[in-house]
Amino acid sequence: MKSLGRFYCVLVFFLLVGQTYAYGNGADKTNGFELKQAQTSEQSVGDTTQTSLPANTVPKKIQPTALSTAQVVTLFNTTASNEQLTHLASQLQLGTQAKGLFQQTRHLAVLKRPLKSAGQFMFSQDIGLLWQQQTPFKSTLLLKQNTLFQQDSFGNIQQTTANQTSSAMAEQLPQLMQGLLTGDVDALAKDFHLYMAPQIDQHNPYWQLGLVAKDPLIAKAIGAMVLEGQQQIHRLTMLSEKPTIAEKDQLSGDKTVIEFVHVSPTLSKMDLQQFDLKPTPSVTEGQ
């Protein structure tokens, strides 16, 4: 079996822990400056002065569409079998490098409209994960081991080292995701409640997997996740809490949906150079 899952191990940790630094864990802890920027970008939809991706690189809507509320609720009421997980591990084809485009939609309880952003990501097993948002404003997040680097639209760079709690998550989450993507069902089932609906069409390789951590601390921090894809993961949905039967019409809490397109398995020399973040000349001169 090829080397599987390393990219998405780091990606899931980065999105779950890294965004805690950048935006706060939950709407009530959202950094005021970031929230103000988000609200400004929300009001500026259609403003041609906003930074944007080239027309031919903006992620297109992925088919099939995201799961409905009823489908999500049903998913989290269907425990995954060992046979399903083993089949999933054999189906995925992932490597040690990857790059592509993403489109993220964040639904926050404090805002009436969702926040949408888009950009590109790069992953190297030997270096880390680079997340470059290009719309509605530029920002860059770089995760190397347990250190998160943030670069704002002005070129300023902030370095944050994971605290004790998130360091434990940094060590545990990648191992758990690796367990899934390498077929280590026992290791995964030990730490996660897994949910997977039966495939109605056996000829359709598209799958959905629900995950809820058994550890109360991790479960509180990351809520519930839904991964969707075929040979690669196409969509990641993060929910603030596990859905219940009562939520047939609308899920409660915050929700983040990230879609991935145009994923390539190799990085060029120029791509690798982007992992070396440097302040912009104007910032350096002003110090």
TAFENNOR-V534930 format. One record per helix or strand of 3 or more residues. SS is the DSSP state (hx for helix, st for strand). FROM is the first residue (numbers start at 1). TO is the last residue. Records with the same first field share a line. If there is no record, write none. Layout:
BEGIN
SS = FROM-TO  FROM-TO
END
This chain:
BEGIN
hx = 6-23  27-29  32-43  55-57  69-75  82-91  164-181  185-191  216-222  269-273  281-286
st = 97-107  115-124  128-135  139-144  147-151  157-161  192-195  207-213  224-229  233-239  255-264
END
